[in-house]
Amino acid sequence: MTFADLVVIGGGQSGLAAARAAARRGLRALVLDASPGPGGSWPAYYDSLTLFSPARFSGLPGMPFPGDPDRYPVRDEVVDYLTAYAGALDADLRFGTRAELVITEDDGGFTVLAGGEAVRTPSVIAASGGFGTPLRPALPGLDSFTGRVLHAAEYRSPGGLAGARVVVVGGGNSAVQIATELAQVATVSITTRGPLRFQRQRILGRDFHWWLTRSGLDTSRWGPRLAPGTVPVIDDGRYRAAVSVGRPDHRPLPQRFDDNRVVWSDGTSEPVDVVLLATGYRPDLPYLAGTGAVDEHGVPRHDGGVSTALPGLGFVGLERQRSFASATLRGVGRDAEFVLDRVLRRAGRHVAEVR
């Protein structure tokens, strides 16, 4: 049995931000991550992924994103940045170590089982994010579809799909980016329940995120309540233009999938090779099962990231946890500071911030 000031589960952007917030309060966090190295989910994203926020809005606290602040970094740059960030932290980082179970103790603390070791700690931050469990919706007939079904989490590049007939389900940024890329080598339809929504990337010469930040909407807790629907596709013009010429085309959700075919809403049908689900993710928190901290669907019970079930538990990196920015590089640091302060206070730990 070992002891830690704080255990952070997850070593991606959220966990690293939480570890830094702990260090600023004189606490040395033990960070547990099942991945072989820093970066969280980023190394597994598709090859061409490009941030839709510029570098100036894509850094974690204490380390600006390097290079031209107005450029839009790509996936591998983010991985390199997070690796450098991890290397500069005063924390015990243990990659390749999966948190298997969190056990609540009578004194209000926790025992965390990970890598064959038991760690006692008064506080836990669950920072394994909202992107660890791909969501596969129950579309009619999809279970018996005889073609290939992929989730966006499994997609890397269009090479293996050249010449295929592909249906992409979903209307978010990843869905449209992937569908547009695939449409260069395949016949692609993107299908959604409602219309595709586009947001201009630049307005009056400024990036959209500059306006979000200047207005305060990016960090406002009212933001997600005022706009509770899907996030619009941030577009520099190419995605709307691609859809307008049918590469990819956009259609309503199909009636059903039948054998190797898709039956569209107008009753027409055609053979399909691949259905690609860009339908999002669900929180990845299996280690909290049995604690009462998550509901029957594995969704955390929380208020702004502070557990409503266990005083010493907090969450960082959940989608729309406190604002539009909560699950992003630009937002997790702010949430980590907020959550850590309240978790420590509720657990009876009054720690002064180190400047």
N, C-alpha and C positions, 0 to 999 in steps of 0.2 A: 504494500500500500504506500503510495506517495501522495504528497499534498501539492496543490497549486492555488495561487491567489485567485485565479479565474481560468476556467476552461472555455475555449472558443472552439466550436465544432464547425469546421469548414475553413479552408485556407485560400479561398478565392478573394475577390475584391471586398466582399462584406466582412469576411473573417480578418483580413489584414487591416481593414479600417477599424474594426473592433479592438484588435491587438494594439494598434497605435493609441486609441483612446484610453485603453488601460494603462499603457506606459506613461501617458500624460498625467495619470493619477497615481503614479508610483507603484503600479501593479505590473507584475510580469506574467503575461498570459501564456498558458499552454495551448497551442493551436494544433488541432488534430485534423488531418485531411487524408482521405483515402487515395487521392491522386499521387502520382510519383513526384510531382513538383508543383511550384506555385502556378497560379493562373486559373484555378477553379475550372469552370466550364469552357473557358475561352479556347484552349488548345483543341477541343473537340468540335468547335463550330465549323461551318463550311468554309472552304478555302478562300473564297472571294469576299467574305464578310467585311464590310466597311462601316465604321461608326457613322451614325447620322448626326452626331454632335461633334463639333470641331475640337481639336486638341485642347484649346483653352478651357473648355468645359468638360474635359474627360479625365482630369487628374484626381487622385485621392489626396486627402489632407497632408500637407507637409512636403509634397513632391509634385511640382507641376509636370504635366506631360511634356516630354522633350520635343524639340523641333519647332517648325512653323506653327504658331498657335491657331492659325486659321485653316490648317489642313484637316482632312478627315482621316484619322488613322485606320489602318487595316488590322485584321485579327492578330497577325504575328507581332506587330508592334505593341499591341496591348499585352500579349503574353510576355514580351521582353520587359515592358514597363512594370508589370506586376512582379516579375522575378527580381528586378532591381529594387522594388519597393520592399519586398520580403527580406532581401539581404540587408537592408538598412534598419530593420526593426529590432528593438530590444524585446524579443519574445522567444519562447521555446517552441520552434516550429518543427512539427513532426509529420512529414509527408509519408505516404505509404502506410498510414496508420488510421484505420477506420474506427470511428466511434460506434460501438455495437449496441450499447445500452446505457441509459441514464437512469439511475436509481435514486429515488427521493429518500432522505434520511429524517429521523425523528427531530433532529435539531434544526431542520429547515435547509440543510445543505444537501449535497449530492455526492454520489459515487458514480464516476464515469468509467465504464469498462471499454478498453480500447487496446488492441495489439497485445492481448494477454496480460494487461496490467490494469490495476484498479487505482483510480485517482480520486482522492477526496478534495472537494472544493466547496466553498460557500456559494459560488455563483457560476452560472453557465450561460453563455451566449450561443444560441443556435444560429449559425451563419452559413448553413449549407445551401441556403438560397431557395428560390422558387423555380429552378430550372433543372432539377435533378431527375424529375419523373415526367417523361413525355406524356401528354394527354392525348389519348386516342378515343375520339368521340364515337358513340354508337350510331354510326350512319346506317340506314337500312340496307341490308345485303352485304355490307362490307366484310363481315365475318366469313362469308362463303365466297367472296370474290377470289377468282382463280389466278388473277394477275399478281403483280408484285405490289405490296403495300410498304411504304417507307414513312418514317416520321422525319421531320426536318433535322432532328438530332442525329440521324443516320446519314444525312446527305453531306457530301463533301465537294463534288464537282460534277459538271454535266457529262464528262467523258463517257461514262458507261451507259448513258441514256440517249445517245445520238440516234436519231431516226425513230424514237419511240413516240407513242401517243400517251401523253401524261395529263392527269388531272391533279391540280394543286388545290387543296382544301384549306382555306384561310385567307384573311385579308389584311394581315399586319405587315410590318416592315420586312420581316424575314420571308413571308409568303411571297410578297411582290418581288423582292430582290431575287429569290430563287427562281420564281416563275419566269421572270424576264431573262435571266441568264440561261435557263433551260431552253427558252424559245428560240435561241440562236442556233440550236442543233436538233430540236425536237418540235413536235406539234403539241402545244400546251394550252390548256384552259385553266383559268383560275376561277374557283367557285366559292361564293359566299352567301350567307343568309340575307344580307342587305347590300347596299351599294358600297363600292370602294370609296374610301375617303382619303383625299390627298391634302397635304399641308405643304405649302411652298417652303423650301429650305431657306431661302433668303428673301427678306422683305425690306424694301428700301435700302438695299445694300448691306443689311445686317442679317446674320444667321438667326433663324427662328429661336434658338436657345438664348440669344442675347435678349430678345424681347421677353421671353419667359422669365429670365432672371431679372431684368429691369422692372417688370411689372409685379414681381413677387409671386406670380402664379405657380412657378416651378416648385417652390417650397411651401406653398400654402396647403394647409390641411383641407381647405375647401375645394381645391382643384379637382381631386377625384370625385367629389360629390357633385360638383357643377357639370362635370363631363364624365359620367360613369360608364360610357360605352367603350367601344374599342378605340385604341390609339390610332390616329390617322397615319398614313404612310408619308414619311418625310421625303419630299421629292424635289430634285433639282431640275425637273422637267422631263427627264428621260423615261421615267416609269409611266407617267400619264400618257406620254407620247407613244410608248410601246403598246399600251393597252388600247389606245385609240385606233391603232392600225391592226389590232388583232394578234399581236405577238408579245404576250399571250392575249387570247380573248378572255372576256369576263362573262360568266354565266351564273344564274341562280343555282343554289344547291340542287343536286339531282334528286329525282324521286327515290331512286334506289340503285344499287349495284346488283347485277344479275349475271352469275357465272363470270365470264370475262368481259362483260359489257357494262356500260353506264346508261341508265335511262334518265334522260333529262326532264326538266319540269314541263316541257311541251309535249312529252310522250315519245319523242324520237330517241333512238338508241344507237350506240356504236361500240365497237370493240375498243378496249383500253388496255394498255400494257402496264402502266404504273399509276397508282394513286399515292400522292405524296401529301402527308398530313402536316401542314404548318399551323397546328392548332394549339400551340402553347404547351405549358408545363404546369405541374402541380408541386407544392412544397415537398422537399425530400427530407422527411423527419422521422424515419422508422425507429430511430433510437429513443424517441419519446413515447413510444407505445406503452400504455399501462400507467403513465404518470398523471393522466387527466389533463395534460397540457394541450392535447390535440383532440379534435372530435372524431367521430366514427369514420370520417373520410380522410383523416390525416391532416386536416386543416387546423392551424394553430389558433388557440383561443387567446386573443391578445387585444390590447388597446394601444395602437401606435407602436407596436413592437414589444410592449411590456406585457408579460404573461398575466392573464387574469386568474390563473389557476395556481401558480407557484411563485412566491415572492422573489426568489433568487434567480429566476429565469427570464431571459430576454431573447428577442429575435431581431436579426438584421438582414436586410436584403430581400424582404418579401415585396412582391409587386404591389404598388400603391399602399405601402405600409403606413406612410404618413403624408405622401405627396406623389406627384407625377414622377419625381426623380428617385424614388426610394430604391428601386432595383437597378440603378445605373451607377456608373463610376462617379458621376458628379454628385450623387445623392446619398450614397451609403455612409460616407464619413459623417455627415450631419446627423443622420439617424443613429449611427453608432454612439456618438456623444450623448444624444438625448436618452437613448435606451440604457446605456451604461450608468449614467447618473441616477436614473430612477430605479434600476435594478439594485444598485448598491445601497441606495437609500431605503428601499423596501426591505432589503435583507439586513438592515441595521448597520451598514458599513458606511461611515462618513469619511470619504477620502477627498482631500483637497487636490485640485488640479495643479499639476506641475507646469509652470510656464517656461 
